[in-house]
């Protein structure tokens, strides 16, 4: 059965081939394949047996296999023949590749495509000539290309190089072939940019980079080179962009120069729309200094439009002037006021013009705005100064004349009119200045006028005499000054009489006397300062001496106290011992005064707070009554030494009495001392205890005890008022004047 089908197929094919051979396929090769691409038969080749039974794709070059599959699929679907213009077919006896033009013809049985007749025409010779021609043309193009084109293998060794750009590197085409990239750039660093980029390309990446080689700036495009799907190297093309880089650098420098110029101009460069808001498209950095607003705040009216900061009264004027200039396609110059974000109004000067398209349509406005507030203020000052000078001339006590070169008066201030004995300038009409100068001075004045012609424009005052309109002969001084008046040469003459000059001389004399007096006063002040310095030095010496005195007095009192202490150690009578202890405490109280004075700079007054605190603490320690609760409320008061000593002894006696008698069998013994300023110039001392109080019938005023006698005697020395309260202990209130 199979043999019958094959014979039937063979007959159909042979019949078809006979007709085809007779027409156009006489020099072609024929193959019949089935739907599985298996070769059934081959015609018109001596190597037929090498093909039969094998797959078509054993002979089709791999890069064309997919093309055959697509064409066969198309033929199967359309049942019509189709062509493959160029395809590579391997030789049946070797691996050499030949080029064929192939027609695929469907063989239909039972309305289905069961086989395919492949008619292959060998075009290897034509293709070889075409490749050679294309390669030659490509080599010519590459050699003339301004770029450098090259390939490298996986070891970064150049396999080819071409392009006229090699001339700039003193290289010839393919001269670097076989040279390693590392050797070309004289480096082994894989992080070196060209090396790193090649390594990236070998990983399958397309890269673009710029680098400088032999003072030429290149832009390089690099991608992997494949053989099938395998990366076998890199292919790259480098363009010389040195001129472009230089142009870019020059452009950047120009842009930077322009930017610096605009940003350092004392004002604002702008580009804006010609609308009611003057919408800003571009503003230089000077915007903030001028308006107080940043560029971002004003661009496209984001937070503030420029028209908003123009003083409303000036807006109509600006619109009118700008529109008038645009109508005539001329620039405009404006002066107007703006209200900045902070501060007072500013005067600004603006110069701008319209920018037009090729069709003459207005695109936008460009210009410059700067602050002229200072100039405006200066102009006002100049105007004010001119007014002031005018008033100064009019109010000057000196006579000021202006006359022409012939001597005719054309201006005179009120003082000049007064000197001349007239009331109005018209009275001097047609009268020369020589009309009033006495004749004997005419020649002198004329000689001075000739000095102007010699270029001497600074002449001294000249004493002359004039006779005014009322017949008075006046001694005056005259000083001429040449200048331009109302566009003509003229002479300004200043007249003042000698009386005024004498007054000035007298004033100068007085000033000399004052200066001499001041000089003498300075000498006297210097002497006084020297004396004061000596006095201070003497005072310092006395202070040292006083400190030494107080120190020695304190030491002597302590010696006496120590002697009493030693003496009391030989006494067995308790009463006598207490007398010795009381005497010691009184001595210590006085010693504290001298110790305090020794430690201060003021030998006439002491701080009573430190002094009394030491007295109380010493007494509590002396009587060994550490459990006594002591409350001290003593203000820091400076007290005269003559008052402080009696005051301290009084406190010493009261505290001693409390410590000796008040706390016998007393729980929670309390002792207090309060010293404060009282009223305007008084001191109030309160001292007492919560002890057992005074004995019944005890009269402190007639008491014969030494302690009580000392309290009232010492209080009397400082004119103190002493009051005693015996409720809940004994409480003393002592008030005296602080001197």
C-alpha positions as CSV (number, residue, x, y, z in Angstrom):
1,X,0.0,0.0,0.0
2,X,2.8,2.4,1.0
3,X,4.7,1.5,-2.2
4,X,1.6,2.3,-4.2
5,X,1.2,5.7,-2.5
6,X,4.9,6.5,-3.1
7,X,4.6,5.5,-6.7
8,X,1.5,7.6,-7.1
9,X,3.2,10.6,-5.5
10,X,6.2,10.0,-7.6
11,X,4.2,10.0,-10.7
12,X,2.4,13.2,-9.7
13,X,5.7,14.9,-8.9
14,X,7.5,13.6,-12.0
15,X,4.7,14.8,-14.1
16,X,4.8,18.2,-12.5
17,X,8.5,18.4,-12.8
18,X,8.5,17.5,-16.5
19,X,6.4,20.5,-17.2
20,X,8.3,22.8,-14.9
21,X,11.7,21.7,-16.3
22,X,10.5,22.4,-19.7
23,X,9.7,26.0,-18.7
24,X,11.9,27.6,-16.1
25,X,13.4,25.1,-13.7
26,X,15.9,23.3,-15.9
27,X,18.9,24.5,-13.9
28,X,17.3,24.3,-10.5
29,X,17.5,21.7,-7.6
30,X,14.3,20.0,-6.5
31,X,13.4,18.6,-3.1
32,X,10.2,17.0,-1.9
33,X,9.5,17.2,1.8
34,X,6.5,16.0,3.9
35,X,4.7,17.9,6.6
36,X,7.4,16.9,9.1
37,X,10.1,18.5,6.9
38,X,11.5,15.1,6.1
39,X,13.1,14.9,2.6
40,X,11.5,12.2,0.4
41,X,13.3,12.8,-2.8
42,X,15.9,15.0,-4.5
43,X,16.3,15.9,-8.2
44,X,19.0,17.4,-10.3
45,X,21.9,16.7,-7.9
46,X,24.5,13.9,-7.7
47,X,24.3,14.0,-3.9
48,X,20.7,13.0,-3.7
49,X,21.3,10.0,-1.5
50,X,23.0,12.3,1.1
51,X,19.7,14.2,1.5
52,X,16.9,11.6,1.4
53,X,15.5,10.6,4.7
54,X,17.0,13.5,6.6
55,X,15.3,16.7,7.9
56,X,15.3,19.8,5.8
57,X,16.7,21.7,8.7
58,X,19.8,19.6,8.9
59,X,20.9,21.6,5.8
60,X,19.2,25.0,6.3
61,X,21.6,27.5,8.0
62,X,20.4,28.0,11.7
63,X,19.8,31.7,11.2
64,X,17.2,30.9,8.4
65,X,15.3,28.0,10.1
66,X,12.6,30.2,11.5
67,X,12.2,31.9,8.1
68,X,11.5,28.5,6.4
69,X,9.0,27.5,9.1
70,X,7.1,30.8,8.7
71,X,7.0,30.4,4.9
72,X,5.9,26.8,4.9
73,X,3.2,27.6,7.4
74,X,2.0,30.4,5.1
75,X,2.0,28.2,2.1
76,X,0.1,25.5,4.0
77,X,-2.6,28.1,5.0
78,X,-2.9,29.8,1.6
79,X,-2.2,26.7,-0.6
80,X,-0.2,29.0,-2.8
81,X,3.5,29.0,-3.7
82,X,5.8,31.5,-2.0
83,X,9.5,32.6,-2.2
84,X,12.4,32.8,0.1
85,X,14.6,35.3,-1.7
86,X,17.9,34.5,0.2
87,X,18.7,31.7,2.5
88,X,21.8,29.8,3.5
89,X,22.0,26.0,2.7
90,X,24.8,23.9,4.0
91,X,26.6,21.5,1.7
92,X,25.7,17.8,1.9
93,X,29.4,16.9,2.0
94,X,30.9,19.8,4.0
95,X,30.0,22.7,6.3
96,X,30.3,25.2,3.6
97,X,27.4,27.5,3.2
98,X,25.8,28.3,-0.2
99,X,23.2,30.8,-0.9
100,X,19.9,29.9,-2.6
101,X,16.7,31.5,-3.8
102,X,13.9,29.1,-3.0
103,X,10.3,28.7,-4.1
104,X,8.0,26.6,-1.9
105,X,5.2,24.9,-3.9
106,X,2.4,23.0,-2.1
107,X,1.5,19.5,-3.3
108,X,-2.2,19.0,-2.6
109,X,-3.9,15.6,-2.2
110,X,-7.5,15.2,-1.3
111,X,-7.7,19.0,-1.0
112,X,-5.0,19.0,1.7
113,X,-1.4,20.0,1.5
114,X,0.5,16.8,2.1
115,X,3.9,17.6,0.6
116,X,6.0,20.5,-0.5
117,X,8.1,20.9,-3.6
118,X,11.2,23.1,-3.0
119,X,12.7,24.6,-6.1
120,X,16.2,26.0,-5.2
121,X,18.3,28.2,-7.4
122,X,21.9,28.6,-6.4
123,X,22.8,32.3,-6.2
124,X,26.0,31.8,-4.2
125,X,28.2,33.5,-6.8
126,X,25.9,36.5,-7.1
127,X,25.6,36.8,-3.2
128,X,29.4,36.5,-2.9
129,X,29.9,39.4,-5.3
130,X,27.2,41.4,-3.5
131,X,28.8,40.8,-0.1
132,X,32.2,41.7,-1.4
133,X,30.8,44.9,-3.0
134,X,28.9,45.8,0.1
135,X,31.9,45.1,2.3
136,X,34.1,47.3,0.0
137,X,31.5,50.1,0.2
138,X,31.2,49.7,4.0
139,X,35.0,49.8,4.4
140,X,35.1,53.0,2.3
141,X,32.3,54.5,4.3
142,X,33.9,53.5,7.6
143,X,37.3,54.8,6.5
144,X,35.8,58.2,5.6
145,X,33.5,58.4,8.7
146,X,34.5,61.2,11.1
147,X,33.7,58.7,13.9
148,X,35.9,55.9,15.2
149,X,34.3,52.4,14.9
150,X,35.9,49.4,16.5
151,X,35.3,45.9,17.9
152,X,36.9,44.1,20.8
153,X,36.9,40.5,22.0
154,X,36.0,39.3,25.4
155,X,39.6,40.0,26.6
156,X,39.2,43.6,25.6
157,X,41.6,43.2,22.7
158,X,40.8,45.2,19.6
159,X,39.8,43.0,16.6
160,X,39.1,45.9,14.2
161,X,39.2,49.7,14.1
162,X,38.3,52.2,11.4
163,X,37.2,55.8,10.8
164,X,38.9,59.0,9.8
165,X,38.7,60.1,13.5
166,X,41.8,57.9,14.1
167,X,43.9,60.5,12.4
168,X,43.4,62.9,15.3
169,X,44.9,60.2,17.5
170,X,47.8,59.6,15.1
171,X,46.5,56.1,14.4
172,X,45.8,54.3,11.1
173,X,42.8,52.0,10.4
174,X,43.3,48.6,12.1
175,X,46.6,49.8,13.6
176,X,45.3,49.1,17.1
177,X,44.1,45.7,16.0
178,X,45.6,43.1,18.5
179,X,46.2,45.9,21.1
180,X,44.7,45.4,24.5
181,X,42.4,48.2,25.9
182,X,44.6,48.2,29.0
183,X,47.7,48.8,27.0
184,X,46.0,51.5,24.9
185,X,45.1,53.5,28.0
186,X,48.2,52.5,30.0
187,X,46.2,51.3,33.0
188,X,45.3,48.2,34.9
189,X,42.5,49.8,36.8
190,X,39.2,48.1,36.0
191,X,37.3,51.1,37.4
192,X,38.9,53.3,34.7
193,X,35.9,54.6,32.7
194,X,36.4,53.1,29.2
195,X,37.4,49.7,30.8
196,X,34.5,49.7,33.1
197,X,32.1,50.5,30.3
198,X,33.5,47.7,28.1
199,X,33.1,45.2,31.0
200,X,29.4,46.4,31.4
201,X,28.9,45.8,27.6
202,X,30.2,42.3,27.9
203,X,27.5,41.7,30.5
204,X,24.9,42.5,27.8
205,X,24.4,46.2,28.6
206,X,24.2,49.1,26.1
207,X,26.3,51.9,27.5
208,X,27.0,55.5,26.6
209,X,29.8,57.6,28.1
210,X,32.1,60.5,27.6
211,X,35.9,60.6,28.1
212,X,39.0,62.5,27.1
213,X,41.8,60.7,25.3
214,X,44.9,62.5,23.9
215,X,43.2,65.9,24.5
216,X,40.2,64.8,22.3
217,X,36.8,64.7,23.9
218,X,34.8,61.6,22.8
219,X,31.2,60.5,23.2
220,X,31.1,56.7,22.9
221,X,28.2,54.3,22.3
222,X,29.0,50.7,23.2
223,X,27.0,47.5,22.9
224,X,27.7,43.7,23.0
225,X,28.6,41.8,19.9
226,X,26.8,38.5,19.5
227,X,27.5,35.3,17.6
228,X,24.0,33.8,17.7
229,X,23.1,34.2,21.4
230,X,26.6,34.2,22.7
231,X,28.4,37.5,23.5
232,X,31.8,37.4,21.7
233,X,32.9,40.9,22.2
234,X,31.9,44.6,22.0
235,X,31.3,47.0,19.1
236,X,31.6,50.7,19.7
237,X,31.5,54.0,17.9
238,X,33.2,57.2,19.2
239,X,32.4,60.7,18.0
240,X,34.8,63.6,18.5
241,X,32.7,66.1,20.4
242,X,35.6,68.4,21.3
243,X,34.2,71.3,19.2
244,X,30.8,70.8,20.7
245,X,32.2,70.7,24.3
246,X,34.2,73.8,23.6
247,X,31.1,75.5,22.2
248,X,29.1,74.3,25.2
249,X,31.8,75.6,27.6
250,X,31.9,79.0,25.8
251,X,28.1,79.1,25.8
252,X,28.1,78.2,29.5
253,X,30.6,80.9,30.2
254,X,28.5,83.4,28.3
255,X,25.4,82.3,30.1
256,X,27.3,82.5,33.4
257,X,28.6,85.9,32.6
258,X,25.2,87.1,31.5
259,X,23.7,85.5,34.7
260,X,26.3,87.2,36.9
261,X,25.8,90.5,35.1
262,X,22.0,90.3,35.6
263,X,22.2,89.1,39.2
264,X,24.7,91.7,40.2
265,X,23.0,94.6,38.5
266,X,21.6,97.0,41.0
267,X,18.1,96.2,40.0
268,X,15.8,93.6,38.3
269,X,16.0,92.3,34.7
270,X,12.6,91.0,33.6
271,X,10.5,89.5,30.8
272,X,6.7,89.9,31.1
273,X,3.4,89.9,29.3
274,X,1.8,93.1,28.2
275,X,-1.3,92.6,30.3
276,X,-2.9,94.4,33.2
277,X,-0.9,92.4,35.7
278,X,2.5,92.7,33.9
279,X,2.7,88.9,34.4
280,X,6.3,88.0,34.9
281,X,7.9,85.1,32.9
282,X,11.4,85.7,34.0
283,X,12.9,87.8,36.8
284,X,16.6,88.1,37.9
285,X,17.8,87.7,41.5
286,X,17.6,91.5,42.0
287,X,13.8,91.1,42.4
288,X,14.1,90.4,46.2
289,X,16.3,93.4,47.0
290,X,14.0,95.7,44.9
291,X,10.6,94.4,45.9
292,X,11.0,92.2,49.0
293,X,9.4,89.3,47.1
294,X,11.2,86.3,45.8
295,X,11.2,85.3,42.1
296,X,8.9,82.3,42.9
297,X,6.4,84.6,44.5
298,X,6.1,86.9,41.5
299,X,6.6,84.5,38.5
300,X,3.3,84.0,36.8
301,X,1.6,86.0,39.5
302,X,1.9,83.0,41.9
303,X,1.5,85.1,45.1
304,X,1.9,88.7,43.8
305,X,1.7,90.4,40.5
306,X,4.0,93.3,39.7
307,X,1.1,95.6,39.0
308,X,-0.1,95.0,42.6
309,X,3.0,96.7,44.1
310,X,2.9,99.7,41.8
311,X,1.4,102.7,43.6
312,X,-2.2,103.0,42.2
313,X,-1.8,106.7,41.3
314,X,1.1,105.8,38.9
315,X,-0.5,102.9,37.1
316,X,-2.4,104.9,34.5
317,X,0.7,106.9,33.6
318,X,2.7,103.6,33.1
319,X,0.1,102.0,30.9
320,X,-0.2,105.1,28.7
321,X,3.6,105.5,28.3
322,X,4.2,101.8,27.5
323,X,1.4,101.6,25.0
324,X,2.6,104.7,23.3
325,X,6.1,103.3,22.9
326,X,4.8,99.9,21.7
327,X,2.6,101.6,19.1
328,X,5.8,103.2,17.6
329,X,7.9,100.2,18.3
330,X,10.3,102.2,20.4
331,X,11.8,101.7,23.9
332,X,10.1,103.3,26.9
333,X,11.6,104.9,30.0
334,X,9.6,105.4,33.2
335,X,9.9,106.7,36.7
336,X,7.3,105.7,39.2
337,X,6.7,104.4,42.7
338,X,6.3,100.9,44.1
339,X,5.3,99.6,47.5
340,X,7.7,96.8,48.5
341,X,6.8,94.0,50.8
342,X,8.4,95.7,53.7
343,X,9.4,99.3,54.3
344,X,8.5,102.6,52.6
345,X,7.7,103.4,49.0
346,X,10.5,103.3,46.5
347,X,11.1,105.3,43.4
348,X,12.2,103.1,40.4
349,X,13.5,103.8,36.9
350,X,12.5,101.4,34.2
351,X,13.7,101.0,30.6
352,X,12.2,98.4,28.4
353,X,11.0,97.5,24.9
354,X,8.7,95.1,23.1
355,X,9.9,91.8,21.6
356,X,8.1,90.9,18.3
357,X,7.8,87.8,16.2
358,X,8.9,87.7,12.5
359,X,5.3,88.5,11.6
360,X,5.4,91.7,13.8
361,X,3.3,90.3,16.6
362,X,4.1,91.4,20.1
363,X,5.4,88.4,22.1
364,X,6.4,90.0,25.4
365,X,8.2,92.9,27.1
366,X,11.8,92.9,28.3
367,X,13.6,95.5,30.4
368,X,15.4,96.6,33.5
369,X,14.1,98.2,36.7
370,X,16.3,99.8,39.3
371,X,15.9,101.7,42.6
372,X,16.4,105.4,42.2
373,X,15.0,106.4,45.6
374,X,18.4,107.7,46.7
375,X,18.7,109.7,43.4
376,X,15.2,111.2,43.9
377,X,16.1,112.1,47.5
378,X,19.3,113.6,46.2
379,X,17.4,115.6,43.6
380,X,15.1,116.9,46.4
381,X,18.1,117.7,48.5
382,X,19.7,119.6,45.5
383,X,16.5,121.5,45.1
384,X,16.3,122.2,48.8
385,X,20.0,123.1,48.7
386,X,19.4,125.6,45.9
387,X,16.6,127.1,47.8
388,X,18.8,127.2,50.9
389,X,21.6,128.9,48.9
390,X,19.2,131.4,47.5
391,X,17.9,132.2,51.0
392,X,21.5,132.3,52.2
393,X,22.4,134.8,49.6
394,X,19.3,136.8,50.3
395,X,19.9,136.7,54.1
396,X,23.6,137.1,54.0
397,X,24.9,140.1,56.1
398,X,27.6,140.6,53.4
399,X,26.7,142.5,50.3
400,X,26.8,140.2,47.2
401,X,26.8,141.8,43.7
402,X,26.9,140.2,40.3
403,X,28.0,142.5,37.4
404,X,28.9,141.9,33.8
405,X,32.3,142.3,32.3
406,X,31.7,146.0,31.8
407,X,30.9,146.5,35.5
408,X,27.1,146.9,35.2
409,X,25.2,145.4,38.1
410,X,22.7,142.7,37.2
411,X,22.0,141.3,40.7
412,X,22.4,142.5,44.3
413,X,21.1,140.9,47.5
414,X,19.4,143.0,50.2
415,X,22.6,143.6,52.2
416,X,24.3,144.9,49.0
417,X,21.4,147.3,48.4
418,X,21.7,148.4,52.0
419,X,25.4,149.0,51.6
420,X,24.7,151.1,48.5
421,X,22.0,153.1,50.3
422,X,19.2,152.1,47.8
423,X,16.0,150.1,48.1
424,X,15.7,148.3,44.7
425,X,17.9,146.9,42.0
426,X,16.3,149.1,39.4
427,X,18.1,152.1,41.0
428,X,21.4,150.6,39.8
429,X,20.2,150.4,36.2
430,X,22.7,151.6,33.7
431,X,25.2,152.3,36.5
432,X,28.6,150.7,36.7
433,X,30.1,149.5,39.9
434,X,32.8,152.1,39.4
435,X,30.1,154.7,39.9
436,X,30.3,154.0,43.7
437,X,34.0,153.1,44.1
438,X,36.1,156.1,45.0
439,X,38.3,157.2,42.1
440,X,41.6,156.4,43.8
441,X,40.7,152.7,43.8
442,X,39.6,152.4,40.2
443,X,43.0,151.5,38.8
444,X,43.5,148.9,41.6
445,X,40.2,147.3,40.8
446,X,40.8,147.3,37.1
447,X,44.2,145.6,37.6
448,X,42.5,142.9,39.6
449,X,40.0,142.3,36.7
450,X,43.0,141.9,34.3
451,X,44.2,139.1,36.6
452,X,41.1,137.0,35.6
453,X,42.3,137.1,32.0
454,X,45.6,135.5,33.1
455,X,43.7,132.6,34.6
456,X,44.0,133.7,38.2
457,X,40.5,133.0,39.6
458,X,41.4,133.2,43.3
459,X,42.1,136.7,44.4
460,X,42.3,137.9,48.1
461,X,40.0,140.5,49.7
462,X,41.0,144.0,48.9
463,X,40.3,146.9,51.2
464,X,38.6,149.8,49.3
465,X,36.3,152.7,50.0
466,X,33.0,153.4,48.3
467,X,30.5,156.3,48.4
468,X,26.9,155.0,48.5
469,X,23.8,156.7,47.2
470,X,23.1,158.6,50.4
471,X,26.7,160.0,50.5
472,X,28.2,157.8,53.1
473,X,31.8,156.8,52.6
474,X,32.3,153.2,53.8
475,X,35.4,151.1,54.4
476,X,34.8,147.8,52.8
477,X,36.6,144.7,51.7
478,X,36.0,143.4,48.1
479,X,36.6,139.9,46.7
480,X,35.7,139.3,43.0
481,X,35.0,135.7,41.7
482,X,34.5,135.1,38.0
483,X,31.7,132.6,37.1
484,X,29.0,131.9,34.6
485,X,25.6,133.5,35.3
486,X,22.6,132.7,33.1
487,X,25.0,131.4,30.4
488,X,27.2,134.5,30.3
489,X,30.6,135.4,31.8
490,X,30.1,137.6,34.9
491,X,31.8,138.5,38.1
492,X,30.4,137.9,41.6
493,X,31.7,140.4,44.2
494,X,31.4,140.0,47.9
495,X,31.4,143.2,50.0
496,X,31.7,143.4,53.8
497,X,32.8,146.3,55.9
498,X,35.9,146.3,58.1
499,X,33.8,146.7,61.2
500,X,32.7,143.1,60.8
501,X,36.3,142.2,60.2
502,X,37.4,143.9,63.4
503,X,34.7,142.0,65.3
504,X,36.1,138.8,63.9
505,X,39.6,139.8,64.9
506,X,38.4,140.6,68.4
507,X,36.7,137.2,68.5
508,X,39.9,135.5,67.4
509,X,41.7,137.3,70.2
510,X,39.1,136.1,72.7
511,X,39.4,132.6,71.3
512,X,43.2,132.8,71.8
513,X,42.7,133.9,75.4
514,X,40.2,131.1,75.9
515,X,42.7,128.6,74.4
516,X,45.4,129.9,76.7
517,X,43.1,129.7,79.6
518,X,42.1,126.1,78.7
519,X,45.8,125.3,78.4
520,X,46.4,126.6,81.9
521,X,43.3,124.7,83.2
522,X,44.6,121.5,81.6
523,X,47.9,122.0,83.5
524,X,46.0,122.7,86.7
525,X,43.8,119.6,86.1
526,X,47.0,117.6,85.5
527,X,48.5,118.8,88.8
528,X,45.3,118.0,90.6
529,X,45.2,114.5,89.2
530,X,48.8,114.0,90.3
531,X,47.9,115.3,93.7
532,X,44.9,113.0,93.7
533,X,47.0,110.1,92.8
534,X,49.4,110.8,95.6
535,X,46.4,111.2,98.0
536,X,45.1,107.8,96.9
537,X,48.5,106.3,97.4
538,X,48.6,107.8,100.9
539,X,45.1,106.6,101.6
540,X,46.0,103.1,100.6
541,X,49.0,103.2,102.9
542,X,46.7,104.4,105.8
543,X,44.2,101.6,104.9
544,X,46.9,99.1,105.3
545,X,48.0,100.7,108.5
546,X,44.4,100.6,109.9
547,X,44.0,97.0,108.9
548,X,47.1,96.2,110.8
549,X,45.8,98.1,113.8
550,X,42.5,96.3,113.8
551,X,44.3,93.0,113.3
552,X,46.5,93.7,116.3
553,X,43.6,94.9,118.5
554,X,41.7,91.8,117.6
555,X,44.8,89.6,118.4
556,X,45.3,91.5,121.7
557,X,41.7,91.0,122.7
558,X,42.0,87.3,121.9
559,X,45.2,87.2,124.0
560,X,43.2,88.8,126.9
561,X,40.4,86.3,126.4
562,X,42.9,83.4,126.4
563,X,44.6,84.7,129.6
564,X,41.1,84.9,131.3
565,X,40.4,81.4,130.1
566,X,43.7,80.1,131.5
567,X,43.2,82.0,134.8
568,X,39.7,80.6,135.1
569,X,41.1,77.1,135.0
570,X,42.7,77.7,138.4
571,X,39.5,78.9,140.0
572,X,37.1,76.5,141.6
573,X,34.4,78.9,142.6
574,X,31.6,78.6,140.0
575,X,30.4,82.2,140.5
576,X,33.9,83.5,139.8
577,X,34.2,81.2,136.8
578,X,31.0,82.6,135.3
579,X,32.3,86.1,135.8
580,X,35.4,85.2,133.9
581,X,33.3,83.6,131.1
582,X,31.1,86.7,130.8
583,X,34.1,88.9,130.5
584,X,35.5,86.6,127.8
585,X,32.3,86.9,125.8
586,X,32.3,90.6,126.1
587,X,35.9,90.7,124.9
588,X,35.1,88.4,122.0
589,X,32.1,90.6,121.0
590,X,34.5,93.5,120.7
591,X,37.1,91.3,118.9
592,X,34.5,90.4,116.3
593,X,34.2,94.1,115.4
594,X,37.9,94.4,114.7
595,X,38.0,91.1,112.8
596,X,35.1,92.3,110.6
597,X,36.9,95.7,110.0
598,X,40.1,93.9,109.2
599,X,38.3,92.0,106.4
600,X,36.6,95.0,104.8
601,X,37.7,98.0,102.9
602,X,35.5,100.5,104.8
603,X,36.9,101.1,108.2
604,X,34.1,103.4,109.4
605,X,31.1,101.0,108.9
606,X,30.5,97.3,109.1
607,X,27.7,94.9,108.0
608,X,25.8,94.3,111.2
609,X,24.3,91.0,110.0
610,X,27.7,89.2,109.8
611,X,28.8,90.7,113.1
612,X,25.7,89.9,115.2
613,X,25.5,86.4,113.7
614,X,29.1,85.7,114.9
615,X,28.2,87.1,118.4
616,X,25.2,84.8,118.8
617,X,26.9,81.7,117.5
618,X,29.8,82.3,119.9
619,X,27.6,82.7,122.9
620,X,25.5,79.5,122.1
621,X,28.8,77.6,121.7
622,X,30.3,79.2,124.9
623,X,27.4,78.1,127.1
624,X,27.3,74.7,125.5
625,X,23.6,74.9,124.8
626,X,23.5,73.4,121.3
627,X,19.9,72.3,121.7
628,X,18.7,75.8,121.8
629,X,16.6,76.7,118.7
630,X,18.0,80.0,117.4
631,X,16.1,82.1,114.9
632,X,18.2,85.0,113.3
633,X,16.3,87.5,111.1
634,X,19.0,90.1,110.5
635,X,18.9,92.5,107.5
636,X,22.2,93.5,105.9
637,X,22.6,97.0,107.4
638,X,25.8,99.0,107.3
639,X,26.3,100.6,110.7
640,X,28.8,103.1,112.1
641,X,31.6,101.5,114.1
642,X,30.8,103.8,117.1
643,X,27.2,102.5,117.1
644,X,28.0,98.9,116.2
645,X,30.2,98.1,119.2
646,X,27.6,99.2,121.9
647,X,24.9,97.5,119.9
648,X,26.9,94.3,119.8
649,X,27.6,94.4,123.5
650,X,23.9,95.0,124.3
651,X,22.9,92.0,122.2
652,X,25.8,90.0,123.9
653,X,24.4,90.8,127.4
654,X,20.8,90.0,126.6
655,X,21.7,86.7,124.9
656,X,24.1,85.8,127.7
657,X,21.3,86.4,130.3
658,X,18.9,84.2,128.3
659,X,21.4,81.4,128.0
660,X,22.3,81.5,131.7
661,X,18.9,81.9,133.3
662,X,16.0,81.4,130.8
663,X,16.2,77.7,130.0
664,X,16.5,76.0,133.4
665,X,14.4,72.8,133.1
666,X,12.9,74.2,129.9
667,X,11.9,71.9,127.0
668,X,12.2,73.2,123.5
669,X,14.3,76.3,124.4
670,X,14.0,79.0,121.7
671,X,16.1,82.1,121.2
672,X,15.5,84.8,118.6
673,X,17.2,87.9,117.2
674,X,15.6,90.3,114.7
675,X,17.4,93.4,113.2
676,X,15.7,95.5,110.6
677,X,15.4,99.0,109.2
678,X,12.6,100.9,110.9
679,X,10.8,103.8,109.4
680,X,13.1,106.1,107.5
681,X,16.4,106.3,109.5
682,X,15.8,104.0,112.5
683,X,16.9,100.5,113.4
684,X,14.7,98.2,115.4
685,X,16.2,95.2,117.3
686,X,14.0,92.5,118.9
687,X,15.8,89.9,121.0
688,X,14.3,87.4,123.5
689,X,13.5,83.9,124.5
690,X,10.7,81.6,125.5
691,X,12.3,80.9,128.9
692,X,11.1,81.2,132.5
693,X,11.1,84.9,132.5
694,X,12.2,87.4,135.2
695,X,11.8,86.5,138.9
696,X,8.7,87.9,140.6
697,X,9.3,91.4,141.9
698,X,12.4,91.9,139.8
699,X,12.9,95.5,138.9
700,X,15.2,95.7,135.9
701,X,15.5,99.5,136.1
702,X,17.0,99.4,139.6
703,X,18.8,96.1,139.2
704,X,22.4,96.2,140.5
705,X,23.6,93.3,138.3
706,X,26.4,94.2,135.9
707,X,24.5,92.7,132.9
708,X,21.5,94.9,133.3
709,X,23.6,98.0,134.0
710,X,25.6,97.3,130.9
711,X,22.4,96.9,128.7
712,X,21.0,100.3,129.7
713,X,24.3,102.1,129.9
714,X,25.3,101.0,126.4
715,X,21.8,101.7,125.1
716,X,22.1,105.2,126.5
717,X,25.4,105.7,124.5
718,X,23.6,105.2,121.2
719,X,20.4,107.0,122.4
720,X,18.4,103.8,122.2
721,X,14.8,103.3,123.5
722,X,14.7,100.0,125.4
723,X,11.4,98.2,126.2
724,X,11.1,94.8,128.0
725,X,8.1,92.4,127.7
726,X,8.0,89.5,130.2
727,X,5.1,87.6,128.8
728,X,6.1,84.0,127.9
729,X,9.8,84.7,128.5
730,X,11.8,87.9,128.2
731,X,11.6,90.1,125.1
732,X,13.6,93.2,124.4
733,X,12.7,95.9,121.8
734,X,15.5,98.4,121.1
735,X,15.0,101.3,118.7
736,X,17.8,103.7,117.8
737,X,18.9,106.0,115.0
738,X,21.4,104.6,112.4
739,X,24.1,107.3,112.1
